[in-house]
Amino acid sequence: MFQDQLNAFQTFLENYDSCKFTSKSQANEKLNEISNQSSAKTKELFSRQNETYTELHNRYIDNPEKMGRFDNVYNLTVGSNNDSQLQSQQSNLYSQVYNKISAIISQKPDTTKIKNDLLGKSYTKGRMTWRFGFLSEILNSEIINVVRSNNYRECNI
């Protein structure tokens, strides 16, 4: 499992610049796609590994001494992955992936997201106050102006 995520994170980071993501959701979708592909490849490799193990194990089925040695060597060789090292690598790569995705600022504002952000908020103009309780209360919206900064975007709607 750690190896799946490690492979997915590495692949994502290697291909990040060439993908030219324009939104965080687009980047997250690509990361999920890569993760699913990596997981499928790992399942296939484990399946082949189990077939090979069974084939080799059956060679020693009549000799318990050789079977014991085979199992011992197999477990030492295959089971030698250091989970703490993989966890550390995974954590490091996750931080890099998170930083890359967090840095994406969409070029085009999403009016649906803006409407959702307004839910539960109030707007006062003069003596009139409007509290946004439901999306259906917002019949029409149009983005009039967008002010961009390095880390945020402010929209007048």
Backbone bond lengths (Angstrom), bond angles and torsions (degrees), N, CA, C in turn:
res aa  C-N    CA-C-N  psi(-1)  N-CA   C-N-CA  omega(-1)  CA-C   N-CA-C  phi
1 M - - - 1.442 - - 1.530 110.99 -
2 F 1.325 116.20 -46.51 1.465 118.87 178.49 1.522 109.78 -59.57
3 Q 1.320 115.19 -40.68 1.461 119.30 -177.18 1.525 110.66 -65.67
4 D 1.350 118.01 -37.41 1.470 121.07 176.86 1.522 110.41 -57.41
5 Q 1.305 115.47 -51.46 1.462 119.93 -177.54 1.516 110.99 -66.75
6 L 1.304 116.44 -39.04 1.463 121.29 177.66 1.529 110.03 -59.26
7 N 1.329 116.49 -47.45 1.466 120.85 178.79 1.524 111.32 -62.83
8 A 1.325 116.35 -42.56 1.466 120.53 -179.60 1.530 110.62 -63.05
9 F 1.326 116.70 -45.61 1.467 120.39 -179.90 1.526 110.85 -62.47
10 Q 1.340 116.35 -43.65 1.468 120.08 -179.71 1.529 110.76 -62.81
11 T 1.326 116.43 -45.63 1.460 120.72 179.62 1.525 110.77 -62.04
12 F 1.334 116.51 -43.51 1.461 121.07 179.02 1.525 110.70 -59.34
13 L 1.332 116.67 -47.79 1.460 120.64 -178.61 1.532 111.93 -65.39
14 E 1.332 116.49 -37.72 1.468 120.48 179.41 1.525 111.72 -65.14
15 N 1.339 116.53 -33.74 1.466 120.94 -175.99 1.528 113.36 -101.48
16 Y 1.313 117.60 1.57 1.459 121.82 -173.50 1.533 112.49 -56.04
17 D 1.319 116.93 -52.52 1.471 120.59 -175.74 1.524 112.37 -63.46
18 S 1.322 117.06 -37.71 1.465 119.87 -177.40 1.533 112.15 -72.51
19 C 1.336 117.67 -21.09 1.471 120.38 -178.96 1.522 112.88 -78.16
20 K 1.319 117.85 -25.13 1.471 122.69 178.97 1.534 111.63 48.41
21 F 1.325 115.78 59.47 1.458 121.58 -178.87 1.523 111.01 -63.34
22 T 1.324 115.81 139.22 1.455 120.38 178.27 1.526 111.96 -108.70
23 S 1.338 117.16 -5.81 1.462 120.27 177.23 1.527 109.55 -150.14
24 K 1.315 114.80 156.11 1.469 120.39 177.98 1.510 110.80 -64.73
25 S 1.331 117.24 -38.76 1.467 119.92 -179.25 1.527 110.67 -64.51
26 Q 1.315 117.35 -36.68 1.456 121.40 177.22 1.538 110.14 -62.98
27 A 1.319 116.98 -43.27 1.466 121.24 178.92 1.530 110.70 -66.04
28 N 1.335 117.01 -41.89 1.468 120.24 178.76 1.528 111.74 -64.71
29 E 1.332 116.90 -38.01 1.466 120.25 176.71 1.526 110.80 -61.67
30 K 1.331 116.37 -43.06 1.466 120.84 179.50 1.526 110.54 -64.70
31 L 1.335 116.83 -41.27 1.463 120.56 178.02 1.523 110.30 -61.90
32 N 1.329 117.59 -42.85 1.473 120.82 177.58 1.518 111.52 -63.29
33 E 1.323 116.55 -41.19 1.467 120.86 178.36 1.529 110.48 -61.03
34 I 1.323 116.14 -46.75 1.471 120.56 179.56 1.521 110.17 -63.73
35 S 1.334 117.57 -40.82 1.471 121.41 179.46 1.519 111.02 -61.78
36 N 1.322 116.29 -42.74 1.471 120.04 179.41 1.520 111.57 -65.13
37 Q 1.335 117.23 -40.56 1.463 121.02 177.47 1.520 110.84 -64.32
38 S 1.324 116.27 -42.99 1.458 121.03 179.53 1.517 110.96 -62.61
39 S 1.319 115.96 -41.78 1.462 121.29 179.39 1.530 110.70 -63.42
40 A 1.327 117.11 -41.83 1.461 121.02 179.35 1.531 110.88 -64.40
41 K 1.347 116.54 -40.90 1.468 120.10 178.41 1.521 110.42 -64.11
42 T 1.323 116.65 -41.74 1.465 120.35 -179.75 1.523 110.78 -63.69
43 K 1.327 117.56 -41.90 1.471 120.96 178.01 1.525 110.47 -60.38
44 E 1.335 115.38 -41.48 1.459 119.71 179.02 1.533 110.69 -64.34
45 L 1.332 116.62 -42.69 1.467 120.35 178.75 1.522 111.59 -64.41
46 F 1.341 117.17 -41.74 1.464 120.29 177.98 1.524 110.74 -63.48
47 S 1.312 116.48 -37.43 1.458 120.53 178.66 1.530 110.41 -63.16
48 R 1.340 116.13 -46.75 1.475 120.11 177.33 1.517 110.97 -62.48
49 Q 1.324 116.23 -40.44 1.466 120.77 179.68 1.523 110.32 -61.80
50 N 1.322 117.09 -43.67 1.466 120.79 179.10 1.518 111.92 -65.00
51 E 1.340 116.89 -38.03 1.471 119.98 176.66 1.524 110.57 -62.77
52 T 1.333 115.93 -45.00 1.464 120.52 179.28 1.517 110.70 -63.45
53 Y 1.336 116.58 -43.70 1.460 120.63 178.65 1.525 110.25 -58.88
54 T 1.322 116.91 -47.04 1.471 120.70 -178.44 1.520 110.36 -61.98
55 E 1.327 116.71 -43.37 1.455 121.24 179.08 1.531 110.90 -60.69
56 L 1.335 117.27 -47.56 1.460 121.14 -179.57 1.529 111.62 -69.64
57 H 1.314 115.97 -39.56 1.467 121.08 179.95 1.522 110.67 -61.70
58 N 1.335 116.31 -39.08 1.472 120.54 -178.99 1.524 112.49 -66.46
59 R 1.325 117.85 -21.41 1.472 120.58 176.64 1.533 111.31 -63.73
60 Y 1.349 115.57 -29.70 1.459 120.22 -174.65 1.527 112.36 -108.04
61 I 1.305 117.39 16.70 1.462 121.50 -175.68 1.531 111.94 -61.98
62 D 1.329 117.22 -30.26 1.460 121.05 -178.74 1.520 112.86 -91.09
63 N 1.325 118.63 -4.46 1.455 121.57 -178.12 1.531 109.18 -127.50
64 P 1.342 117.05 93.55 1.471 120.77 -176.17 1.531 113.26 -58.19
65 E 1.324 117.96 -33.27 1.465 120.54 -179.63 1.532 110.78 -65.73
66 K 1.338 115.96 -49.74 1.466 120.02 178.70 1.530 110.65 -65.74
67 M 1.336 117.49 -36.56 1.460 120.75 178.76 1.531 110.03 -62.84
68 G 1.342 115.64 -41.50 1.465 119.88 178.80 1.517 111.33 -62.29
69 R 1.349 116.34 -43.84 1.460 120.11 177.90 1.531 111.64 -64.47
70 F 1.316 115.63 -43.28 1.469 120.27 178.74 1.526 109.86 -59.48
71 D 1.328 117.52 -50.66 1.467 121.16 -179.74 1.523 111.60 -58.99
72 N 1.343 116.46 -40.99 1.461 120.79 179.76 1.525 110.94 -62.81
73 V 1.331 117.08 -48.94 1.457 121.57 -179.66 1.532 110.05 -65.01
74 Y 1.321 116.53 -42.64 1.472 120.43 179.74 1.520 110.44 -60.13
75 N 1.326 117.36 -47.60 1.470 120.93 -178.97 1.523 111.90 -65.69
76 L 1.327 117.34 -37.35 1.465 119.60 177.43 1.521 111.35 -66.63
77 T 1.329 116.37 -38.82 1.458 121.07 -177.85 1.522 111.98 -75.43
78 V 1.309 116.99 -52.65 1.465 121.51 -175.87 1.518 111.21 -77.56
79 G 1.312 117.15 -35.27 1.458 120.54 -177.60 1.508 113.92 -86.78
80 S 1.328 117.31 14.51 1.460 119.76 -175.26 1.525 113.70 -86.46
81 N 1.345 117.45 2.59 1.472 118.95 177.49 1.519 109.61 -62.39
82 N 1.299 116.07 131.82 1.456 121.79 179.87 1.524 108.76 -91.12
83 D 1.351 116.21 103.90 1.458 120.80 -175.80 1.526 112.45 -62.14
84 S 1.323 118.22 -36.75 1.459 119.01 -179.13 1.526 111.15 -66.72
85 Q 1.326 116.63 -36.00 1.460 120.13 176.87 1.530 110.01 -67.05
86 L 1.344 116.87 -42.23 1.460 120.61 178.00 1.526 111.09 -63.92
87 Q 1.330 116.60 -39.57 1.464 120.65 178.48 1.532 110.73 -62.59
88 S 1.312 115.93 -41.75 1.457 120.19 179.35 1.527 110.85 -64.09
89 Q 1.324 116.70 -45.06 1.465 120.84 177.89 1.531 110.41 -62.50
90 Q 1.330 116.00 -42.94 1.458 120.77 -179.72 1.530 110.56 -61.92
91 S 1.316 116.50 -43.89 1.461 121.38 179.80 1.529 110.74 -62.06
92 N 1.314 116.37 -43.28 1.458 121.72 179.51 1.529 111.01 -63.28
93 L 1.325 116.29 -46.86 1.460 119.95 -179.90 1.528 111.25 -67.26
94 Y 1.337 117.02 -37.33 1.466 120.13 177.89 1.528 110.13 -60.04
95 S 1.336 116.48 -42.28 1.463 120.13 178.46 1.522 110.81 -60.18
96 Q 1.321 116.58 -42.03 1.463 120.54 178.95 1.534 111.15 -64.47
97 V 1.341 115.95 -43.53 1.465 120.69 178.93 1.525 110.09 -63.27
98 Y 1.331 116.29 -46.45 1.463 121.18 -179.56 1.529 110.84 -59.55
99 N 1.327 116.60 -44.03 1.471 120.60 179.56 1.526 111.64 -63.08
100 K 1.328 116.66 -40.85 1.465 120.52 178.98 1.528 110.41 -63.39
101 I 1.347 116.60 -48.11 1.464 120.37 -177.67 1.529 110.37 -66.87
102 S 1.320 117.22 -39.64 1.471 121.03 -179.84 1.521 112.12 -63.44
103 A 1.314 116.80 -29.03 1.462 120.85 -177.26 1.528 113.00 -77.69
104 I 1.328 117.71 -10.67 1.466 120.43 -178.57 1.523 109.41 -74.01
105 I 1.313 115.43 126.93 1.468 121.24 173.77 1.521 105.93 -117.36
106 S 1.317 115.82 117.40 1.462 121.24 -177.98 1.516 110.26 -59.52
107 Q 1.313 115.21 142.36 1.459 120.48 178.29 1.524 110.82 -75.61
108 K 1.323 115.59 -33.52 1.456 120.37 -175.31 1.528 109.52 -113.20
109 P 1.325 118.19 123.50 1.462 120.04 177.71 1.529 110.99 -63.49
110 D 1.286 116.40 150.33 1.453 123.01 -179.98 1.529 108.49 -105.99
111 T 1.336 117.04 108.22 1.466 120.10 -176.04 1.522 111.88 -64.51
112 T 1.317 118.53 -32.00 1.470 120.55 177.81 1.514 110.35 -64.13
113 K 1.328 116.53 -42.38 1.467 119.61 178.32 1.526 110.36 -65.35
114 I 1.322 116.67 -40.48 1.466 120.14 178.45 1.524 109.90 -60.44
115 K 1.331 116.83 -44.59 1.472 120.79 178.78 1.533 110.21 -60.58
116 N 1.319 116.88 -44.86 1.472 120.23 178.50 1.524 111.39 -62.48
117 D 1.327 116.53 -37.70 1.467 120.40 178.34 1.529 111.60 -65.12
118 L 1.329 116.50 -28.38 1.470 120.69 -179.39 1.535 112.71 -76.77
119 L 1.334 117.69 -21.09 1.457 119.80 -178.25 1.523 110.79 -57.91
120 G 1.339 115.08 131.32 1.457 120.94 -179.48 1.515 113.89 85.74
121 K 1.328 117.56 -6.08 1.466 121.78 -179.77 1.525 109.38 -97.44
122 S 1.336 115.63 162.60 1.468 121.81 177.55 1.511 109.89 -119.70
123 Y 1.325 115.34 150.31 1.462 122.31 177.23 1.520 106.89 -130.92
124 T 1.318 116.00 127.49 1.459 120.60 -179.55 1.515 109.46 -119.11
125 K 1.330 115.22 132.62 1.460 121.27 174.13 1.526 106.37 -137.32
126 G 1.316 114.50 113.52 1.469 119.22 -176.59 1.519 109.75 67.86
127 R 1.320 115.65 -126.67 1.466 119.76 -179.77 1.523 112.31 -96.37
128 M 1.304 116.18 3.39 1.461 120.19 -176.62 1.534 110.61 -104.82
129 T 1.333 116.35 132.76 1.470 121.96 177.12 1.515 108.70 -123.15
130 W 1.315 115.10 135.58 1.458 120.45 177.80 1.525 108.46 -120.81
131 R 1.315 117.06 128.30 1.462 122.20 176.34 1.517 107.54 -108.62
132 F 1.319 115.11 124.51 1.468 120.39 -178.04 1.526 109.36 -84.52
133 G 1.319 115.99 108.55 1.457 120.65 -178.10 1.514 113.54 -105.72
134 F 1.327 117.35 -30.07 1.467 121.64 -176.45 1.520 109.47 -140.81
135 L 1.327 116.67 146.92 1.465 120.28 177.62 1.523 111.12 -60.32
136 S 1.318 116.58 -32.80 1.466 120.09 -177.99 1.530 112.18 -65.21
137 E 1.338 118.16 -17.32 1.468 120.97 178.13 1.526 111.95 -73.30
138 I 1.320 116.11 -20.15 1.463 120.49 -179.91 1.522 106.67 -96.30
139 L 1.317 115.98 98.03 1.458 120.55 -174.53 1.522 112.73 -74.70
140 N 1.327 117.05 -35.41 1.453 120.88 -176.31 1.526 108.27 -149.69
141 S 1.302 116.16 146.16 1.467 119.29 175.83 1.520 108.66 -146.08
142 E 1.310 114.42 147.40 1.455 121.11 178.49 1.518 107.60 -145.19
143 I 1.306 116.46 134.94 1.464 120.88 178.11 1.525 107.27 -83.25
144 I 1.327 114.91 119.50 1.462 121.18 -176.77 1.519 111.18 -90.95
145 N 1.341 116.07 -41.27 1.455 120.56 -174.30 1.521 108.88 -149.94
146 V 1.325 116.75 145.32 1.462 122.19 177.65 1.521 108.34 -128.67
147 V 1.342 116.12 126.82 1.463 121.79 175.58 1.523 106.13 -112.45
148 R 1.330 115.41 121.24 1.469 120.27 -177.51 1.514 110.62 -105.37
149 S 1.338 114.33 145.60 1.455 122.53 172.64 1.520 105.88 -130.61
150 N 1.317 117.49 179.67 1.461 120.06 178.57 1.523 112.23 -61.17
151 N 1.324 117.90 -38.73 1.453 120.62 -172.46 1.520 115.27 -114.33
152 Y 1.334 118.15 -2.96 1.459 118.40 -178.95 1.515 111.11 -153.28
153 R 1.328 114.35 171.56 1.441 121.19 176.23 1.522 107.30 -138.31
154 E 1.304 116.62 132.23 1.459 122.26 179.67 1.523 107.46 -111.26
155 C 1.336 115.64 127.16 1.459 120.67 -177.38 1.515 110.32 -116.68
156 N 1.313 116.27 135.61 1.460 122.19 169.57 1.521 106.60 -98.63
157 I 1.334 115.72 123.88 1.464 119.50 -178.24 1.514 110.46 -121.75
